[in-house]
Amino acid sequence: MKIVQINTFPYKSTGNIMLSIQRKLLAENVECYSIWGRGRKSENKYEIFMNDKNGVRFHGLYSRLLDKTGFASVRATKKLIKKIKEIDPDIIHLHNLHGYYINVELLFEYIRDEKKRIVWTLHDCWAFTGHCAYFDMVKCEKWKTGCYQCPQLKTYPKSIWFDNSSWNWKKKKELFTGLDIIFVTPSVWMKNLVRQSFFKHNEVVVIHNGIDLNMFMPKKSDLMQRLGFYGKKMVLGVASEWTERKGLKDFVELGKILPDDYQIVLIGLSDEQIKKIPNRILGLKRTQNITELVEFYSAASVFVNPTYEDNYPTTNLEAIACGTPVVTYNTGGSPETLEIGLTGYVLNQGDVQGIKEKIVYLSDRQYSTVGLDMQKYGKEQMLKEYIELYNKVEIE
């Protein structure tokens, strides 16, 4: 069996999942190639970096002006298809195809002509909308029957000129349907959305994202002392990017009402956001150092994830695995990461007062992962389910 995976980056949550699958398969003597369009260079023969910086820049500009994300990058995609033909995989596993690096029309024409079997993990909703990656914040349901007059043109993938959401939706439906595709969703919530989209006739399998339980576990340290937070309780938030949908404004409001013996720490802020954040909050840049991140998770009294749009956030899992309870909103698949009352609580979106009350309640209680079935949060379970799916697809 040979497998080719395609994603935007070799890092962030989606890239980490892709490379985890690859490492597992290679360890079991299964050929697996990972291809990405942006990020670091390849490090071995099984990694393929498309390396088309000028093409990515043009694609980004093209999308900004014409709202046609996924329909540029012709040269890079032709090279990609040539490479896939050389490998001749049994299965092509797609992850994120947005990100200004690939031409989906060319790719799917190849898939259709060659009758390739496809596994497609939907890490967001872009594949079945006419523009956006998520639509929860504006409560839009146009994607169910046909997008038009998009209310989210200014959100990623941003367009500053045309609204081509209607054309995009119709073109995606034409390209993506009628093919041998099994969809994977990390949450039941996403599966239910897929069932309402133009993918409703395809098979959909839920495989929850998993984390490395050998890395994410409770760890004692003197972090609070090093930070100068003597006698304080840490309230932690972590995101790869603190966009509006991640709830940054709710943390700002939370800082106004939390008692003085609590310290909010946010990881993943940009330099500009750190300059603007209120003094009540300690803002830190994103870290690639897992050991450092584990220290923060372990030292925190409560992890707060006030997300307004999400699929199945692994930050919740990381906090739980490090012995820290979670408070999150009833958003997307975020509630599915918790055992309510045991590993955390779910509140209505915007209930900042409720967050404050749960923080005070949880920080006064003893919390432990002892007795929890942690393996269901682990990447080994995730990888096992992906391999079972590959075997099923190959047999069929």
Number of C-alpha atoms within 10 A of each C-alpha: 13 16 21 22 24 23 23 24 22 25 17 11 17 19 20 14 19 23 19 18 23 23 18 16 19 13 10 9 10 14 17 24 27 23 25 28 27 20 14 12 14 16 9 8 8 15 19 20 19 20 17 17 15 11 19 20 14 16 24 23 19 19 23 20 15 15 25 24 31 23 19 24 24 19 12 20 21 16 12 22 15 12 13 17 12 9 15 15 19 16 19 22 25 21 23 20 21 19 18 26 32 31 22 22 19 18 16 19 13 16 19 16 8 11 12 18 20 22 23 21 20 23 21 19 21 21 24 26 27 29 32 23 20 22 20 14 12 9 9 14 13 16 24 16 13 19 22 17 13 18 16 20 20 13 16 15 20 19 23 14 13 14 21 21 24 18 17 24 25 17 14 20 19 13 18 20 16 12 15 17 21 18 20 25 24 23 25 19 19 22 20 13 17 24 15 15 18 22 20 14 12 16 14 22 19 16 19 26 25 24 25 16 17 9 15 23 21 19 15 10 12 9 15 17 11 9 9 9 14 10 10 15 20 23 24 25 27 25 19 16 14 19 13 14 16 20 21 21 16 19 23 16 12 20 21 12 11 19 11 11 11 20 20 24 19 23 21 18 21 15 11 8 15 18 11 9 17 13 11 16 20 15 22 16 17 16 13 10 8 11 12 12 19 21 20 25 29 26 23 26 27 29 28 29 26 28 24 22 23 22 24 26 24 17 22 26 27 25 28 29 29 23 23 28 28 29 26 24 24 20 23 21 21 27 23 20 22 20 13 13 11 13 22 23 21 23 17 14 16 16 14 20 14 15 25 17 11 20 24 16 11 19 18 10 9 8 17 16 17 8 6 13 9 14 15 15 21 21 20 18 16 21 22 13 16 17 14 11 17 19 12 10 17 13 7 7
